[in-house]
Amino acid sequence: MITLFNGTTIVCVRKGSRVAMAGDGQVTLGSQVIKSGARKVRKLLDGKILTGFAGSTADAMTLLEKFEDCLEQEKGDLMKGAVKLVREWRLDKALRRLEAMMLAANTEMTLLLSGAGDVLEPEGSAASIGSGSGYALAAARALSEATDMKPEDIARRSIELASEICIYTNNNIIVEVLGDNDDSK
């Protein structure tokens, strides 16, 4: 049995035309922390698309490269690029063995992508993946409803709260943002 390097907890929060994605930095091998400062949230397509991954780190990096290729082929159309990636991910003999999930967002939509063939647009203003995703999602929804915080502040605080509960999530947080600052409240 091969033990995989895993990366966890990503949350995406949107308000108005502003969207933020945050991820913790912890990578584990079984129950051991291997790296505490991994970058699991990235901008693709010249900063127009946010992505975050959870699962096997090497698998996620392969998928990020493939996803960027799909986005370029589809001229930046997030939905078409996501469908193209997931179709290839599910049908290709090598890719279908990859163990990871992704969140992808632009200023208009957030998508959850999986190797099971899923391209889902989550309901509400927040979405999450990874081992601490339930904690981060609950925090993001509560903060979105109860505060005037900007989406990037909600995303960061949600990961911080998840890191206090989930042993596979830490508080070395990377946040990326797209959109206008004026309509985020």
RADA-V977736 format. One record per backbone hydrogen bond with DSSP energy under -0.5 kcal/mol. CO is the residue of the C=O (numbers start at 0). NH is the residue of the N-H. If there is no record, write none. Layout:
[[CO NH] [CO NH]]
This chain:
[[3 29] [4 56] [5 27] [6 54] [8 23] [9 128] [10 21] [11 126] [12 19] [14 17] [17 14] [18 177] [19 12] [20 175] [21 10] [22 173] [24 37] [25 7] [26 33] [26 34] [27 5] [28 31] [31 28] [31 33] [34 26] [37 39] [39 52] [41 50] [43 47] [43 48] [44 47] [48 43] [49 104] [50 41] [51 102] [53 100] [54 6] [55 59] [56 60] [57 61] [58 62] [59 63] [60 64] [61 65] [62 66] [63 67] [64 68] [65 69] [66 70] [67 71] [68 72] [69 73] [70 75] [71 74] [73 76] [75 77] [76 80] [77 81] [78 82] [79 83] [80 84] [81 85] [82 86] [83 87] [84 88] [85 89] [86 90] [87 91] [91 95] [93 96] [94 97] [97 99] [98 55] [99 114] [100 53] [101 112] [102 51] [103 110] [104 49] [108 105] [110 103] [111 119] [112 101] [113 116] [117 113] [119 111] [119 121] [124 13] [126 11] [128 9] [129 132] [131 135] [132 136] [133 137] [134 138] [135 139] [136 140] [137 141] [138 142] [139 143] [140 144] [141 145] [142 146] [149 152] [149 153] [150 154] [151 155] [152 156] [153 157] [154 158] [155 159] [156 160] [157 161] [158 162] [159 163] [160 163] [161 164] [161 165] [164 166] [165 168] [170 172] [173 22] [175 20] [177 18] [180 183]]
